[in-house]
Each structure stands twice: as structure tokens, then as C-alpha cells.
Amino acid sequence: MKRLLGLLCCFSLLLFAAAPLWAVEDALPLTGEPYLIGAGDVLDISVWKDEAQTKSVVVLPDGTISFPLIGQVVAEGRTVAQLKEEIRQKVSQFVPDPVLTVIVHQVNSMLIYVVGKVNSPGRFLLSTNVNVLQALTMAGGLNPFAKREKITIMREEGGNTTIFKFNYDEVAAGENLPQNIRLRRGDVVVVP
């Protein structure tokens, strides 16, 4: 019975992973916070009744996309609604009253990294929000030599790095739960 439940869980995860990640315009699942587009994301952009203005684009490492007639536009760090409005304004110079659709077809920029004394260190592509404990689970858990009370999370924002402390045993015991922060794009979990 346990094996059957395990197989069902794995099958469910595979189905979830195969589905488009965010086919809605702006909301991250479970948080209500707007999703910010990142480098590597695949966007579907279309202008209604204009096949030449329908395109699937990848956000380049410099954060830009290229779209017919208007050229390059900065997409990274913006919500879908913000990007849609800028493209609509620029396209309206060439197409009267454009009806524009922008969809995040594939999220490739939601990466976190788990390094150090875990069983499977590496980078992980997220399709949902995860906290530190969940990230450690994704990395196969701590190995026997890990310093469980000295785990850190490094977050770079605006050229500055913020370090958060995480004590595995406290969180696992249900104590000091605010340490179990929700991870953001680019966070690095370091297990010494």
C-alpha cells in the first residue's frame, strides 16, 4: 500500500511538472504576489488578428525581449501586466487599438541553489514557492557531517547580499519557525 501511495505521489508530481507553470497573467500560486519575469522565461505574446505580431520569446540574460515593430523591451523584473502595457503602447503606434495578450508560457528563471553537506547539492528550478526546509528536502536532506545549526541563506538584492541564519533542529522541532523563510529567485542555501 505504501508503495502504491508513493507511486501515486510521483505520478502527480510528473503531471504537475508537465503542465504550463503560470498560464495566468500575474499571480504566483498560493501567494497572491505578482510574478516578476526573469531571464530565461518563455513568453507568448500576441496581437489579436495579426499573425505577424504573434510570437513566443525567451527573456535574454540581459533581461530583454525582442518583438516585431518595436524592437527590444526590458522584461526582467516586471509583472506581466506592466510588460503588456508597455508593449501595447508601443505597438499602438503601428496597430490601432491593439488587443494584446502576454502569457508566461514557461518559467525558467525561478532557480535556487543548495550547496554544501547535503545528499544532492545543485541548482533547482522551482514551479512553486518553497521554504528552506523544503529546499533541503529537494536536495536530498542533510548528510551526517552537516553542521545543522549553522545553515545560511544568501540573498542578493540590489548589489547587496543579505545572510539569513537557519537552525535545522530548531525548525524541525517546531521552534523558531520564522527562520524557515520563503526562498526567492537566486537564493543560495549553504550547508557547512
VEXZANU-548560 format. One record per atom (N, C-alpha, C, O, CB): residue in one letter; x, y, z. Coordinates in steps of 0.02 Angstrom, whole numbers, padded with zeros to 5 digits, always signed. Glycine has a CB too. Example, Ala and Ser with C-alpha at 12.3 -4.5 7.8 and 13.67 -1.06 7.14 Angstrom:
A+00660-00284+00390 A+00615-00225+00390 A+00660-00165+00390 A+00712-00166+00423 A+00565-00224+00452 S+00642-00112+00354 S+00684-00053+00357 S+00645+00002+00394 S+00670+00057+00402 S+00704-00030+00286 
% end
This chain:
M+00041-00060+00000 M+00000+00000+00000 M+00044+00063+00000 M+00030+00111-00036 M-00047+00000+00060 K+00097+00063+00042 K+00142+00121+00044 K+00174+00133-00024 K+00182+00190-00046 K+00197+00111+00098 R+00193+00078-00057 R+00225+00085-00122 R+00176+00116-00172 R+00196+00158-00213 R+00250+00016-00147 L+00113+00094-00170 L+00062+00122-00215 L+00053+00196-00203 L+00047+00235-00250 L-00004+00085-00206 L+00050+00217-00139 L+00044+00288-00123 L+00104+00327-00148 L+00097+00382-00175 L+00035+00298-00048 G+00163+00299-00141 G+00224+00331-00165 G+00223+00340-00240 G+00242+00393-00266 G+00285+00291-00145 L+00200+00289-00276 L+00195+00293-00349 L+00144+00346-00370 L+00155+00383-00418 L+00177+00225-00379 L+00087+00349-00335 L+00037+00399-00350 L+00064+00470-00339 L+00051+00514-00379 L-00025+00389-00307 C+00102+00480-00285 C+00132+00545-00272 C+00180+00564-00329 C+00179+00620-00353 C+00169+00545-00204 C+00223+00516-00348 C+00271+00530-00402 C+00234+00545-00467 C+00254+00591-00504 C+00317+00469-00412 F+00180+00508-00482 F+00142+00520-00543 F+00110+00589-00541 F+00110+00624-00592 F+00087+00466-00551 S+00084+00609-00483 S+00055+00676-00476 S+00106+00730-00488 S+00092+00780-00521 S+00024+00685-00406 L+00167+00720-00461 L+00220+00769-00471 L+00239+00774-00545 L+00251+00829-00570 L+00282+00751-00430 L+00241+00717-00580 L+00257+00719-00651 L+00204+00756-00690 L+00220+00794-00735 L+00266+00648-00677 L+00141+00744-00674 L+00087+00780-00708 L+00092+00855-00695 L+00083+00895-00741 L+00018+00755-00685 F+00106+00874-00633 F+00112+00945-00616 F+00170+00976-00653 F+00165+01032-00678 F+00121+00954-00540 A+00227+00940-00657 A+00286+00967-00690 A+00276+00975-00765 A+00305+01019-00796 A+00347+00922-00677 A+00233+00933-00795 A+00222+00937-00867 A+00174+00992-00886 A+00172+01013-00944 A+00196+00871-00892 A+00135+01017-00839 A+00086+01069-00854 A+00120+01136-00861 A+00173+01147-00832 A+00032+01072-00798 P+00091+01183-00900 P+00118+01250-00903 P+00119+01280-00833 P+00071+01272-00796 P+00077+01295-00952 L+00172+01315-00815 L+00180+01337-00747 L+00133+01393-00727 L+00097+01387-00678 L+00250+01358-00735 W+00132+01447-00765 W+00087+01501-00749 W+00054+01524-00813 W+00083+01561-00852 W+00124+01560-00714 A-00007+01501-00823 A-00043+01522-00882 A-00090+01580-00865 A-00128+01602-00907 A-00083+01464-00911 V-00086+01604-00804 V-00124+01664-00786 V-00078+01723-00796 V-00018+01716-00806 V-00149+01660-00712 E-00107+01782-00793 E-00067+01840-00810 E-00020+01863-00756 E+00036+01884-00772 E-00111+01895-00828 D-00039+01861-00693 D+00003+01895-00645 D+00017+01861-00579 D+00068+01876-00548 D-00027+01958-00631 A-00025+01816-00555 A-00018+01793-00486 A+00024+01730-00481 A+00018+01684-00521 A-00086+01780-00457 L+00068+01729-00430 L+00103+01669-00412 L+00055+01624-00375 L+00012+01649-00339 L+00167+01684-00369 P+00059+01558-00384 P+00015+01515-00347 P+00025+01524-00271 P+00082+01530-00248 P+00026+01443-00367 L-00028+01524-00235 L-00029+01524-00162 L-00011+01589-00128 L-00024+01596-00069 L+00016+01472-00138 T+00018+01638-00161 T+00040+01697-00126 T+00000+01759-00143 T-00007+01803-00100 T+00112+01710-00141 G-00026+01764-00203 G-00060+01824-00224 G-00011+01879-00244 G-00033+01931-00268 G-00105+01849-00168 E+00053+01868-00234 E+00104+01918-00254 E+00113+01914-00330 E+00110+01859-00358 E+00172+01905-00217 P+00124+01971-00362 P+00134+01968-00435 P+00200+01933-00452 P+00251+01943-00418 P+00133+02039-00465 Y+00198+01893-00504 Y+00259+01860-00527 Y+00300+01909-00566 Y+00275+01945-00609 Y+00241+01798-00571 L+00364+01912-00551 L+00410+01955-00588 L+00447+01912-00640 L+00477+01861-00624 L+00461+01990-00540 I+00444+01934-00701 I+00476+01898-00756 I+00551+01898-00746 I+00580+01947-00722 I+00457+01931-00824 G+00583+01843-00765 G+00655+01837-00757 G+00688+01810-00820 G+00655+01785-00865 G+00672+01792-00699 A+00754+01816-00823 A+00793+01791-00880 A+00782+01717-00889 A+00784+01678-00840 A+00868+01807-00870 G+00769+01696-00950 G+00758+01626-00965 G+00684+01608-00971 G+00668+01556-01000 G+00788+01584-00913 D+00640+01650-00945 D+00568+01636-00951 D+00547+01639-01024 D+00574+01678-01063 D+00527+01686-00908 V+00498+01598-01041 V+00471+01597-01109 V+00402+01632-01107 V+00358+01612-01069 V+00465+01524-01138 L+00394+01683-01148 L+00332+01721-01150 L+00298+01712-01217 L+00330+01711-01270 L+00346+01796-01138 D+00232+01704-01215 D+00192+01703-01276 D+00158+01771-01281 D+00120+01791-01236 D+00139+01644-01276 I+00172+01807-01335 I+00144+01874-01346 I+00107+01874-01412 I+00133+01852-01463 I+00200+01929-01345 S+00046+01898-01410 S+00008+01900-01472 S-00036+01963-01475 S-00061+01987-01424 S-00036+01838-01479 V-00043+01988-01536 V-00088+02043-01550 V-00146+02011-01589 V-00135+01981-01642 V-00053+02102-01590 W-00206+02019-01564 W-00265+01987-01593 W-00274+02008-01666 W-00269+02066-01684 W-00327+02006-01553 K-00287+01957-01708 K-00298+01966-01780 K-00236+01991-01818 K-00242+02022-01870 K-00354+02013-01791 D-00176+01976-01791 D-00115+01996-01826 D-00062+01942-01816 D-00024+01944-01768 D-00089+02066-01800 E-00061+01894-01862 E-00015+01837-01856 E+00058+01858-01853 E+00099+01826-01820 E-00025+01790-01915 A+00075+01913-01888 A+00145+01936-01888 A+00165+01962-01819 A+00225+01967-01804 A+00154+01992-01940 Q+00116+01978-01777 Q+00130+02004-01710 Q+00116+01951-01656 Q+00103+01968-01599 Q+00087+02066-01696 T+00120+01888-01675 T+00112+01834-01627 T+00178+01797-01623 T+00204+01772-01673 T+00053+01785-01648 K+00206+01794-01562 K+00273+01768-01556 K+00285+01737-01488 K+00256+01760-01438 K+00324+01823-01569 S+00326+01686-01485 S+00350+01658-01423 S+00422+01682-01415 S+00463+01672-01459 S+00345+01578-01423 V+00437+01714-01358 V+00503+01744-01349 V+00534+01719-01283 V+00498+01704-01235 V+00499+01821-01350 V+00600+01716-01282 V+00637+01699-01222 V+00668+01762-01194 V+00697+01801-01232 V+00692+01644-01236 V+00661+01773-01129 V+00692+01831-01098 V+00768+01818-01096 V+00790+01769-01066 V+00663+01844-01025 L+00805+01861-01127 L+00878+01853-01133 L+00912+01864-01066 L+00882+01894-01020 L+00906+01900-01185 P+00975+01842-01059 P+01011+01853-00996 P+01016+01927-00975 P+01023+01942-00916 P+01080+01825-01002 D+01013+01973-01023 D+01014+02044-01005 D+00946+02070-00985 D+00938+02130-00970 D+01041+02085-01064 G+00894+02025-00985 G+00828+02044-00962 G+00782+02071-01015 G+00727+02093-01000 G+00834+02093-00909 T+00804+02071-01078 T+00763+02099-01132 T+00731+02046-01175 T+00751+01987-01174 T+00806+02145-01175 I+00680+02068-01211 I+00650+02027-01264 I+00648+02070-01327 I+00655+02131-01323 I+00577+02002-01245 S+00640+02038-01384 S+00634+02074-01447 S+00567+02057-01477 S+00547+01999-01479 S+00693+02056-01496 F+00531+02109-01500 F+00465+02099-01527 F+00459+02138-01592 F+00486+02194-01597 F+00410+02121-01476 P+00425+02109-01643 P+00419+02143-01708 P+00392+02215-01701 P+00351+02229-01658 P+00374+02104-01754 L+00417+02258-01743 L+00400+02329-01749 L+00430+02372-01694 L+00450+02429-01707 L+00326+02337-01749 I+00433+02347-01633 I+00455+02390-01577 I+00525+02376-01553 I+00552+02415-01514 I+00407+02383-01520 G+00555+02321-01574 G+00623+02305-01554 G+00629+02277-01484 G+00587+02238-01462 G+00666+02367-01560 Q+00682+02298-01449 Q+00695+02271-01383 Q+00656+02307-01328 Q+00647+02368-01329 Q+00770+02274-01368 V+00633+02266-01280 V+00596+02291-01222 V+00623+02255-01161 V+00636+02195-01163 V+00519+02280-01230 V+00632+02292-01106 V+00654+02261-01043 V+00595+02225-01012 V+00543+02255-01000 V+00683+02315-00994 A+00604+02159-01000 A+00551+02118-00971 A+00568+02098-00899 A+00523+02092-00857 A+00539+02056-01013 E+00632+02086-00885 E+00652+02061-00820 E+00634+02109-00764 E+00643+02170-00770 E+00727+02047-00819 G+00608+02081-00709 G+00591+02121-00651 G+00524+02156-00656 G+00506+02196-00612 G+00644+02172-00640 R+00487+02142-00709 R+00421+02173-00718 R+00367+02121-00713 R+00378+02061-00725 R+00417+02210-00787 T+00307+02143-00696 T+00250+02098-00696 T+00225+02090-00767 T+00244+02129-00811 T+00193+02123-00650 V+00184+02039-00778 V+00156+02029-00845 V+00114+02089-00865 V+00117+02111-00922 V+00113+01964-00846 A+00075+02116-00818 A+00033+02174-00833 A+00074+02235-00854 A+00056+02271-00900 A-00011+02191-00773 Q+00130+02247-00820 Q+00173+02303-00837 Q+00203+02295-00907 Q+00204+02342-00947 Q+00229+02311-00786 L+00228+02235-00921 L+00257+02222-00987 L+00204+02228-01042 L+00216+02257-01094 L+00290+02152-00989 K+00146+02200-01029 K+00091+02203-01077 K+00073+02275-01094 K+00062+02292-01152 K+00030+02166-01049 E+00069+02317-01043 E+00051+02387-01054 E+00104+02424-01096 E+00087+02462-01141 E+00041+02423-00987 E+00168+02412-01081 E+00220+02445-01121 E+00219+02422-01193 E+00224+02463-01239 E+00290+02431-01090 I+00212+02357-01204 I+00209+02332-01273 I+00147+02359-01308 I+00151+02379-01366 I+00208+02254-01274 R+00090+02361-01274 R+00028+02387-01304 R+00037+02459-01326 R+00017+02478-01381 R-00030+02382-01254 Q+00069+02500-01283 Q+00080+02570-01300 Q+00125+02577-01361 Q+00111+02618-01406 Q+00110+02608-01241 K+00178+02538-01364 K+00225+02543-01420 K+00195+02515-01485 K+00206+02543-01538 K+00289+02505-01404 V+00157+02461-01480 V+00126+02431-01539 V+00070+02476-01566 V+00057+02477-01626 V+00098+02361-01523 S+00037+02513-01521 S-00019+02556-01543 S+00004+02611-01591 S-00038+02642-01624 S-00052+02588-01483 Q+00069+02624-01596 Q+00094+02671-01645 Q+00087+02644-01716 Q+00085+02681-01765 Q+00167+02689-01631 F+00083+02576-01722 F+00080+02543-01787 F+00013+02508-01799 F-00009+02501-01856 F+00136+02493-01792 V-00020+02486-01745 V-00083+02450-01750 V-00134+02487-01707 V-00125+02493-01647 V-00075+02375-01727 P-00188+02512-01738 P-00237+02549-01698 P-00274+02504-01648 P-00296+02449-01666 P-00288+02583-01745 D-00280+02526-01586 D-00315+02490-01532 D-00297+02416-01530 D-00341+02374-01538 D-00389+02497-01541 P-00234+02399-01518 P-00215+02328-01518 P-00243+02291-01457 P-00245+02318-01401 P-00138+02322-01519 V-00266+02230-01469 V-00287+02186-01414 V-00229+02138-01404 V-00216+02095-01446 V-00356+02148-01430 L-00195+02146-01348 L-00132+02111-01335 L-00140+02059-01281 L-00175+02070-01232 L-00078+02161-01316 T-00107+02003-01290 T-00104+01950-01239 T-00031+01934-01225 T+00008+01924-01271 T-00143+01886-01262 V-00014+01933-01161 V+00053+01913-01139 V+00044+01859-01086 V+00011+01869-01036 V+00095+01974-01111 I+00074+01801-01099 I+00068+01744-01053 I+00138+01718-01039 I+00179+01711-01084 I+00023+01688-01083 V+00152+01703-00975 V+00214+01669-00957 V+00202+01595-00973 V+00167+01560-00936 V+00235+01680-00881 H+00230+01573-01028 H+00219+01504-01051 H+00261+01454-01011 H+00239+01400-00995 H+00236+01498-01126 Q+00323+01474-00995 Q+00367+01429-00959 Q+00412+01470-00913 Q+00443+01518-00934 Q+00410+01387-01008 V+00413+01451-00850 V+00455+01485-00801 V+00521+01448-00796 V+00524+01390-00775 V+00420+01489-00731 N+00575+01482-00816 N+00642+01452-00814 N+00689+01491-00768 N+00747+01472-00759 N+00672+01447-00884 S+00664+01546-00741 S+00709+01590-00702 S+00704+01580-00627 S+00742+01611-00590 S+00693+01661-00718 M+00658+01539-00604 M+00649+01529-00532 M+00698+01475-00508 M+00678+01418-00494 M+00576+01509-00516 L+00761+01493-00503 L+00813+01447-00482 L+00836+01463-00412 L+00844+01522-00393 L+00872+01450-00531 I+00848+01411-00373 I+00882+01418-00308 I+00940+01369-00309 I+00942+01323-00350 I+00833+01405-00247 Y+00986+01378-00263 Y+01045+01336-00260 Y+01053+01310-00189 Y+01046+01348-00141 Y+01108+01375-00283 V+01068+01245-00182 V+01082+01216-00117 V+01151+01184-00123 V+01162+01139-00163 V+01027+01162-00096 V+01198+01209-00082 V+01268+01186-00085 V+01291+01162-00017 V+01263+01180+00035 V+01314+01242-00112 G+01344+01122-00017 G+01374+01101+00046 G+01355+01029+00062 G+01349+00986+00018 G+01352+01146+00102 K+01347+01016+00126 K+01340+00948+00151 K+01267+00924+00150 K+01236+00913+00202 K+01368+00942+00221 V+01241+00918+00089 V+01176+00887+00077 V+01188+00829+00030 V+01241+00824-00001 V+01124+00939+00046 N+01140+00784+00025 N+01150+00724-00015 N+01149+00736-00091 N+01180+00698-00128 N+01097+00674+00003 S+01114+00787-00114 S+01111+00802-00186 S+01115+00877-00197 S+01065+00908-00214 S+01046+00773-00218 P+01174+00907-00188 P+01179+00980-00198 P+01169+00998-00271 P+01178+00956-00316 P+01248+01006-00174 G+01149+01060-00282 G+01142+01083-00351 G+01094+01141-00357 G+01075+01172-00307 G+01118+01026-00394 R+01075+01155-00419 R+01026+01208-00431 R+00959+01175-00444 R+00955+01121-00473 R+01048+01254-00491 F+00907+01209-00422 F+00840+01181-00427 F+00793+01231-00458 F+00789+01289-00437 F+00814+01160-00357 L+00758+01209-00510 L+00708+01250-00543 L+00642+01242-00506 L+00618+01187-00497 L+00700+01231-00619 L+00614+01299-00484 L+00553+01296-00445 L+00491+01308-00488 L+00492+01349-00534 L+00555+01348-00388 S+00439+01271-00473 S+00375+01283-00506 S+00323+01307-00455 S+00264+01316-00472 S+00350+01219-00541 T+00345+01316-00394 T+00302+01341-00340 T+00347+01373-00288 T+00409+01368-00292 T+00258+01285-00309 N+00318+01405-00239 N+00357+01435-00186 N+00380+01381-00137 N+00342+01336-00121 N+00317+01489-00148 V+00442+01386-00115 V+00468+01339-00066 V+00503+01377-00010 V+00528+01432-00020 V+00517+01288-00099 N+00505+01345+00049 N+00542+01373+00105 N+00608+01335+00112 N+00623+01290+00072 N+00500+01370+00171 V+00648+01354+00162 V+00714+01324+00170 V+00710+01249+00182 V+00747+01211+00152 V+00752+01358+00227 L+00665+01229+00226 L+00659+01158+00243 L+00640+01117+00181 L+00665+01062+00170 L+00606+01148+00298 Q+00595+01145+00140 Q+00576+01110+00078 Q+00635+01106+00030 Q+00644+01055-00004 Q+00517+01146+00045 A+00675+01159+00026 A+00733+01159-00019 A+00784+01107+00003 A+00814+01073-00038 A+00766+01228-00021 L+00794+01100+00069 L+00840+01050+00094 L+00815+00980+00077 L+00855+00935+00063 L+00850+01057+00170 T+00750+00971+00079 T+00720+00906+00060 T+00732+00893-00014 T+00748+00837-00034 T+00645+00905+00075 M+00724+00945-00057 M+00737+00938-00128 M+00809+00916-00142 M+00823+00881-00190 M+00721+01003-00165 A+00854+00939-00098 A+00925+00923-00106 A+00943+00857-00073 A+01002+00842-00063 A+00968+00979-00078 G+00894+00817-00056 G+00907+00750-00028 G+00919+00749+00046 G+00937+00697+00074 G+00966+00721-00062 G+00910+00805+00080 G+00920+00807+00153 G+00993+00818+00171 G+01038+00816+00128 G+00895+00743+00185 L+01004+00829+00234 L+01072+00841+00260 L+01110+00775+00264 L+01081+00723+00278 L+01069+00875+00329 N+01176+00778+00251 N+01215+00718+00261 N+01239+00717+00334 N+01232+00767+00369 N+01276+00716+00212 P+01266+00661+00358 P+01283+00655+00429 P+01335+00705+00454 P+01341+00716+00515 P+01308+00586+00443 F+01373+00736+00410 F+01426+00782+00430 F+01404+00855+00430 F+01445+00899+00445 F+01486+00773+00385 A+01342+00868+00413 A+01318+00937+00408 A+01315+00970+00477 A+01297+00938+00527 A+01248+00939+00376 K+01332+01034+00479 K+01325+01073+00540 K+01255+01103+00540 K+01244+01157+00514 K+01381+01131+00546 R+01209+01066+00568 R+01137+01079+00564 R+01117+01147+00591 R+01066+01175+00570 R+01100+01025+00600 E+01155+01173+00638 E+01137+01236+00670 E+01169+01297+00637 E+01158+01353+00658 E+01157+01235+00744 K+01209+01286+00584 K+01246+01341+00552 K+01229+01350+00478 K+01270+01374+00440 K+01320+01330+00560 I+01170+01330+00459 I+01149+01337+00389 I+01134+01411+00376 I+01105+01445+00419 I+01087+01292+00373 T+01154+01435+00318 T+01140+01505+00300 T+01106+01508+00231 T+01113+01464+00189 T+01205+01546+00299 I+01069+01562+00222 I+01037+01576+00157 I+01065+01643+00134 I+01061+01693+00170 I+00958+01577+00163 M+01093+01645+00074 M+01120+01707+00047 M+01073+01733-00007 M+01054+01697-00053 M+01192+01696+00017 R+01053+01796+00001 R+01007+01828-00047 R+01038+01892-00072 R+01056+01936-00032 R+00937+01841-00015 E+01045+01898-00138 E+01072+01958-00167 E+01016+02002-00194 E+00974+01979-00234 E+01123+01941-00224 E+01014+02064-00171 E+00964+02111-00193 E+00996+02179-00202 E+01027+02205-00155 E+00904+02115-00143 G+00989+02208-00259 G+01016+02274-00272 G+01090+02281-00260 G+01113+02334-00237 G+00979+02323-00230 G+01128+02229-00274 G+01200+02232-00265 G+01223+02217-00194 G+01283+02214-00181 G+01225+02299-00285 N+01177+02207-00148 N+01194+02190-00079 N+01174+02118-00064 N+01124+02093-00090 N+01159+02238-00030 T+01214+02085-00022 T+01198+02017-00002 T+01175+02016+00070 T+01208+02043+00114 T+01260+01971-00011 T+01116+01986+00080 T+01088+01978+00147 T+01096+01904+00166 T+01083+01860+00125 T+01013+02001+00150 I+01116+01892+00228 I+01125+01824+00252 I+01074+01810+00307 I+01068+01848+00355 I+01198+01812+00278 F+01038+01755+00298 F+00989+01732+00347 F+01016+01669+00380 F+01046+01626+00347 F+00919+01719+00314 K+01006+01662+00445 K+01028+01603+00482 K+00970+01553+00485 K+00912+01571+00486 K+01051+01622+00554 F+00989+01488+00486 F+00939+01435+00489 F+00967+01378+00531 F+01020+01351+00517 F+00920+01409+00417 N+00931+01361+00584 N+00949+01306+00628 N+00900+01249+00614 N+00842+01252+00633 N+00948+01327+00704 Y+00924+01197+00581 Y+00882+01142+00559 Y+00844+01109+00617 Y+00784+01098+00612 Y+00923+01090+00523 D+00880+01095+00671 D+00848+01060+00728 D+00793+01101+00760 D+00741+01073+00779 D+00901+01042+00780 E+00803+01167+00766 E+00751+01209+00795 E+00688+01209+00751 E+00632+01200+00776 E+00776+01281+00803 V+00696+01218+00686 V+00639+01220+00641 V+00604+01152+00639 V+00543+01149+00641 V+00661+01241+00570 A+00642+01098+00635 A+00613+01031+00633 A+00574+01015+00696 A+00526+00977+00694 A+00668+00978+00622 A+00594+01046+00753 A+00558+01036+00816 A+00499+01084+00823 A+00464+01082+00874 A+00606+01045+00874 G+00488+01126+00773 G+00433+01173+00776 G+00448+01236+00815 G+00403+01273+00834 G+00373+01140+00805 E+00511+01248+00828 E+00533+01308+00865 E+00564+01358+00816 E+00591+01338+00764 E+00583+01289+00921 N+00560+01421+00833 N+00592+01474+00793 N+00576+01467+00718 N+00620+01471+00676 N+00668+01471+00803 L+00512+01458+00704 L+00490+01448+00634 L+00502+01506+00587 L+00506+01495+00527 L+00418+01432+00634 P+00507+01569+00611 P+00522+01623+00564 P+00587+01614+00526 P+00598+01647+00474 P+00524+01688+00601 Q+00632+01570+00550 Q+00694+01556+00512 Q+00679+01521+00446 Q+00718+01526+00399 Q+00741+01513+00555 N+00623+01486+00443 N+00606+01446+00385 N+00574+01491+00331 N+00515+01485+00315 N+00557+01388+00404 I+00615+01536+00305 I+00591+01588+00259 I+00573+01558+00191 I+00598+01505+00172 I+00643+01643+00250 R+00529+01593+00155 R+00514+01575+00086 R+00572+01598+00043 R+00594+01655+00048 R+00446+01607+00062 L+00597+01553+00001 L+00654+01569-00041 L+00632+01608-00103 L+00576+01602-00126 L+00692+01505-00062 R+00678+01649-00127 R+00666+01689-00187 R+00714+01669-00241 R+00763+01634-00229 R+00672+01764-00172 R+00701+01691-00301 R+00743+01678-00359 R+00816+01696-00343 R+00831+01751-00321 R+00718+01718-00420 G+00860+01647-00355 G+00931+01660-00347 G+00959+01647-00277 G+01020+01652-00267 G+00946+01728-00366 D+00917+01631-00229 D+00941+01618-00161 D+00988+01558-00160 D+00979+01510-00198 D+00882+01607-00112 V+01038+01561-00116 V+01086+01507-00107 V+01082+01482-00035 V+01094+01521+00011 V+01158+01530-00126 V+01067+01419-00026 V+01065+01388+00040 V+01132+01353+00049 V+01150+01309+00010 V+01004+01337+00048 V+01169+01372+00101 V+01236+01345+00114 V+01234+01303+00177 V+01216+01326+00231 V+01289+01402+00120 V+01252+01239+00169 V+01253+01192+00225 V+01326+01174+00239 V+01355+01134+00202 V+01210+01128+00209 P+01355+01204+00292 P+01426+01189+00306 P+01437+01119+00335 P+01493+01100+00349 P+01454+01241+00354 
% end
